[in-house]
Amino acid sequence: MDQDVNSHAFEGLERLCTQPGADGIVIASGFPGIERMEARFSGKAFEPHRHDTYALGVTMKGVQTFSYRGARRFSMPGQVLVLHPDEEHDGGAGSDDGLQYRMLYLEPALLRECLEKERIGLPFVDEPVIGDPLLAGTLLEALGELDRELDELFVDDFVSRVAGALAKHAKTPERPLGNVAWQRARLARDYLEAHATEAVRSGELETVTGLDRFSLSRHFRAAFATSPHRYLLMRRLQQARAMIGAGDGLSDVAAATGFADQSHLTRHFKKAYGMTPGQWASLRRASPQGRIGAR
């Protein structure tokens, strides 16, 4: 297999490679439920961590290596990465040549809504590295030009094709969640998003949804592939990461996003993203474009 993905296949790629070999992270402008990024690293980049989203990406240059579900994995240029929500993993370069990859973080709710009419639950793909040129091409339609925003019609088609590909690769798709249970889980999600920086208690969610806390926990995980507690925590960390990227001080960020103090924020940030807030801020500053496509 070629060492590098053919750059002619991905318009806009060369604009992001002005400093070959330099470590850095570029975050593209977002779309509700979708986050896109490019990372360039040498050596180990991320400590063990886990997301509450599907992490879907393509290795662009070098060898990508990570631990996932009890085994060491390797991805070569052109191969697809599929990491399920709440599955712990680390990451880094598997050779001295360094690593470049692009990743798309997709909220499970988008897949759930797409697959609902077909009565298919959230797919679990147990092989995290896939040789699927069609899926790679689909992902790179969203990742090929990170300096362009995604529009709604594109996303509708994109999510549909990604959902179909993941369902194909999943050996045993989960049973679908009933409509009533899905609606109540969504009420809980909306409440958590509206009160992300507050200390939400179980009784509040029971009142909002009409479900006991244990039934809600089961339904919520079936709908969004994570627990209400972790969903709330990740919303806080998303806000914190945006503020850090904007240059706010860590103590101010911690206070504004509902963490007890800076050390509390740092501990959870590292568990979620595999690096400290300071390391994240440094990598963002090291990228020549910083946050591209920001409006």
C-alpha positions in Angstrom: 0.0 0.0 0.0 1.3 3.5 -0.8 2.9 5.3 2.2 0.7 8.3 1.6 -2.9 8.8 0.5 -3.0 10.3 -3.0 -3.4 14.0 -2.4 -5.1 14.5 -5.7 -8.1 12.7 -4.3 -8.7 15.2 -1.6 -9.0 18.8 -2.6 -7.7 21.3 -0.1 -5.3 18.8 1.6 -2.1 20.6 0.5 -3.3 23.9 2.2 -3.0 22.2 5.6 0.5 20.8 5.1 2.6 24.0 5.3 4.8 22.6 8.1 5.6 19.0 7.4 6.5 17.0 10.5 5.2 19.6 12.9 2.9 18.3 15.6 -0.5 20.1 15.6 -4.3 19.8 15.6 -6.6 21.7 13.3 -10.3 21.9 14.2 -12.7 22.7 11.3 -15.9 24.7 11.7 -18.6 22.5 13.1 -22.1 21.3 12.2 -24.6 20.2 14.8 -23.7 16.7 15.9 -20.5 16.6 13.8 -16.9 17.7 14.6 -14.0 17.4 12.1 -10.3 17.6 12.8 -6.9 16.9 11.4 -3.9 15.8 13.6 -0.2 15.5 12.9 2.0 13.7 15.4 5.3 11.9 15.9 5.5 9.4 18.8 2.7 8.9 21.2 0.1 11.6 21.1 -2.9 10.6 23.2 -3.1 8.9 26.6 -6.0 6.4 27.1 -9.3 8.2 26.8 -12.8 7.8 25.5 -15.4 9.8 23.6 -19.2 9.8 23.7 -19.4 9.9 19.9 -18.5 7.6 17.0 -14.9 8.5 15.9 -14.6 7.9 12.2 -11.5 8.8 10.3 -8.9 8.0 7.6 -5.2 7.7 8.0 -3.5 10.1 5.5 0.2 9.6 6.1 2.4 7.2 8.1 1.2 4.4 10.4 -1.4 5.0 13.0 -1.3 2.8 16.1 -3.6 2.6 19.1 -4.8 0.2 21.8 -8.5 -0.7 21.5 -10.6 -3.5 23.1 -7.6 -5.4 24.4 -5.4 -5.4 21.3 -2.8 -3.2 19.6 -4.1 -1.9 16.3 -2.4 -0.4 13.2 -3.9 1.7 10.4 -2.1 2.4 7.1 -2.8 5.3 4.7 -6.3 5.0 3.2 -7.7 2.7 5.8 -10.8 3.7 7.8 -10.9 4.0 11.6 -14.2 3.2 13.4 -14.2 3.7 17.2 -17.4 3.2 19.1 -18.6 5.6 21.7 -17.3 5.0 25.2 -14.6 2.6 24.1 -11.2 3.5 25.6 -8.3 4.0 23.3 -4.9 5.8 23.0 -3.1 6.9 19.9 0.1 7.9 18.2 2.5 7.3 15.3 3.6 3.7 14.7 6.8 4.7 12.9 9.5 7.3 12.9 8.0 9.0 9.9 5.2 10.6 11.9 1.5 10.5 11.4 -1.2 12.5 9.7 -4.9 11.6 9.9 -8.3 13.2 9.7 -11.2 12.3 12.0 -14.9 13.0 12.2 -16.8 12.8 15.5 -20.4 11.9 14.9 -23.0 12.0 17.7 -24.9 8.7 18.0 -28.2 10.6 17.9 -27.7 11.4 14.2 -27.2 7.8 13.4 -30.2 6.8 15.6 -32.5 9.2 13.7 -31.2 8.0 10.4 -31.7 4.3 11.1 -34.9 4.6 13.0 -37.3 4.0 10.1 -35.4 0.9 9.1 -35.8 -0.5 12.6 -32.0 -0.9 13.1 -30.3 0.0 16.4 -27.0 1.7 16.8 -24.4 -0.4 14.9 -21.3 -1.8 16.7 -18.4 -2.4 14.4 -15.9 -4.6 16.4 -13.0 -4.2 13.9 -11.7 -0.7 14.4 -9.5 -0.7 11.2 -11.3 -1.3 8.0 -10.2 -1.5 4.4 -13.3 -0.1 2.7 -12.5 2.4 -0.1 -16.2 3.3 -0.5 -16.5 4.3 3.1 -13.1 6.1 3.0 -14.3 8.1 0.1 -17.6 8.9 1.8 -15.8 10.2 4.9 -13.3 12.2 2.9 -16.1 14.0 1.2 -16.6 15.7 4.6 -12.9 15.7 5.6 -11.3 16.6 2.3 -11.9 20.3 2.6 -11.7 21.2 6.2 -11.8 25.0 5.4 -15.3 24.7 4.0 -18.5 24.4 6.1 -20.9 21.5 5.8 -24.4 22.4 4.6 -27.6 20.7 5.7 -28.4 18.8 2.5 -24.9 17.4 2.2 -25.1 16.2 5.8 -28.4 14.5 5.3 -26.9 12.4 2.5 -23.6 11.9 4.2 -25.1 10.6 7.5 -27.3 8.2 5.5 -24.4 6.7 3.6 -22.2 6.4 6.7 -25.1 4.8 8.7 -25.6 2.2 5.9 -21.9 1.4 5.8 -21.6 1.0 9.5 -24.7 -1.2 9.6 -23.1 -3.4 6.9 -19.9 -3.8 8.9 -21.7 -4.4 12.2 -22.1 -8.2 12.8 -25.0 -7.8 15.2 -26.8 -4.4 15.2 -28.5 -3.7 18.5 -32.2 -4.0 18.8 -34.0 -0.7 18.1 -35.3 1.4 20.9 -39.1 1.9 21.0 -40.5 5.3 20.0 -41.7 6.2 23.5 -38.4 5.3 25.1 -36.5 7.2 22.4 -38.7 10.3 23.0 -38.0 10.2 26.7 -34.3 9.7 26.3 -34.3 12.7 24.0 -36.1 14.8 26.7 -33.3 13.9 29.1 -30.7 14.8 26.5 -32.3 18.1 25.8 -32.5 18.9 29.5 -28.8 18.0 30.0 -27.7 20.2 27.2 -29.8 23.1 28.5 -28.3 22.7 32.0 -24.8 21.5 31.0 -22.9 23.7 33.6 -25.2 22.9 36.5 -25.3 20.0 38.9 -28.2 18.0 37.5 -29.7 15.4 39.8 -31.4 12.2 39.0 -34.8 13.4 40.4 -34.8 16.2 37.8 -34.4 13.8 34.9 -37.1 11.5 36.4 -39.5 14.5 36.6 -38.6 15.6 33.0 -38.9 12.1 31.4 -41.4 10.3 33.6 -39.0 7.4 33.9 -37.3 6.0 37.0 -33.6 6.7 37.0 -32.6 3.1 36.2 -34.9 2.7 33.2 -33.8 6.1 32.0 -30.2 5.0 32.2 -30.8 1.9 30.1 -32.9 3.8 27.5 -30.4 6.7 27.4 -27.5 4.4 26.7 -29.4 2.6 24.0 -30.2 5.9 22.3 -26.9 7.7 22.7 -24.4 5.0 23.5 -23.4 6.6 26.8 -24.8 7.4 30.2 -26.6 10.6 31.2 -23.7 11.4 33.6 -21.1 11.1 30.9 -23.2 13.0 28.4 -23.4 15.9 30.8 -19.7 15.8 31.5 -18.8 15.8 27.8 -21.0 18.8 27.1 -19.0 20.7 29.8 -15.7 19.6 28.3 -16.8 20.7 24.8 -17.5 24.2 26.2 -14.2 24.1 28.1 -12.3 23.1 25.0 -13.8 25.9 22.9 -12.9 28.5 25.6 -9.4 27.2 25.9 -9.1 27.4 22.1 -10.2 31.0 22.4 -7.4 31.8 24.8 -9.3 31.9 28.2 -7.4 31.0 31.3 -7.9 27.5 32.8 -9.2 28.7 36.1 -11.8 30.9 34.4 -12.7 28.0 32.1 -13.2 25.6 35.0 -15.4 28.1 36.9 -17.5 28.8 33.8 -18.1 25.2 32.8 -19.2 23.8 36.2 -15.9 22.2 37.4 -14.8 22.5 41.0 -11.4 23.9 40.1 -8.6 23.8 37.5 -7.3 20.4 38.6 -10.9 19.0 38.4 -11.1 20.2 34.8 -7.6 19.0 33.9 -8.3 15.5 35.3 -11.5 15.0 33.3 -10.1 16.8 30.2 -7.3 14.3 30.0 -9.6 11.3 30.5 -11.8 12.5 27.6 -9.2 13.8 25.1 -6.0 11.9 26.1 -4.0 15.1 26.9 -4.0 18.0 29.3 -5.7 21.3 28.5 -2.3 22.9 28.3 -1.1 20.3 25.8 -4.2 20.9 23.8 -3.7 24.6 23.7 -0.1 24.3 22.7 -1.0 22.0 19.8 -3.6 24.4 18.6 -1.1 27.2 18.7 1.4 25.1 16.8 -1.0 24.6 13.9 -0.5 27.3 11.2 -4.2 27.6 10.5 -5.4 27.1 14.1 -9.1 26.8 13.8 -9.8 26.9 10.1 -13.2 27.8 8.7 -14.2 29.6 11.9 -16.9 32.2 11.3 
